[in-house]
Amino acid sequence: MSPATPPAPPPDPPLPPGPTHSPDSALSPGPAPSADSAPPADPAPIPESASGMRIVHLLRAVTVSLDAFGARFAAANGLHPTDLRAIIDLLDAERASVMATPGWLGERLSLNSASVTALVDRLERAGQVRREPHPHDRRRVRLVVSPEAKALGWAFFGPLMSRVVGMLDGYGETELAVVHRFLSETAGIVADVTGPGPARVTRDDTA
């Protein structure tokens, strides 16, 4: 008698439903992104015929010329471009009655604490900046541009500033208000677009 045939094993349970994949599925593109998830498109170039483009190009030309002029001053006095920007920020702070500390200057220049210390040390050795006791916190210091640095800067930039002020003397109050509004709003846009490092100094009594 032949041995009994063993019973067949039970069939495998069915797989749970899921996405099916063809051999080419790894190469096929996925579903198109929805309009909400698509990255924003770059703004279209502004035509040169736009009414404001002539002003934008003039503003750019002035900016480039002033940058070159400042670089000449820095080179003539052994200053790094960051040194010059630090001095300008400190002068702006003084005019706005802002208490300029090393921490404040670091935020303005996007520098860490060690870099700000090295910068201030360098400016102090050159006689451009002084550290003075903070009037409200003896653990802190404030930064002040020296009278010698102010005199040096005025000798270089004074003639340019005098001519600009003389030109503005010929403007009426309404014209001056328009110029001030344009420059203030432009500075705000620049600050928004360029990110850290505010473009304007405003009064802050808590500094």
Order of alpha helices (4+ residues) and beta strands (2+ residues): alpha-alpha-alpha-alpha-beta-beta-alpha-alpha
